[in-house]
């Protein structure tokens, strides 16, 4: 039973690191467009189907920030093949590694 639990944890860790790689790749794809307008988006954390991001720079006060977040969420859903919820966070939260 202990071996099964360890194997399950290892599989979950591999899956979560693979998901994180995909999320980071999507953010890296859109980053040049955000930076062109003086903004950025950074990954804060992933908790199940919730992906927390922080908009920075000009994106903070942009009237179209919600449209940007919707576009990022749509791309994440497409790439991950499952529904995820993109949650913008404020403050100085940092991703846990």
Number of C-alpha atoms within 10 A of each C-alpha: 6 7 8 9 10 11 12 12 12 12 12 12 12 12 12 15 12 13 16 16 12 15 22 14 14 16 20 14 12 16 15 13 12 19 15 9 12 12 18 21 22 17 20 17 18 20 9 9 11 13 20 19 22 20 22 17 14 14 20 15 11 14 9 11 15 12 11 17 17 14 13 19 20 16 16 24 16 12 14 14 9 9 13 17 17 19 15 17 14 11 8 8 13 12 12 8 4
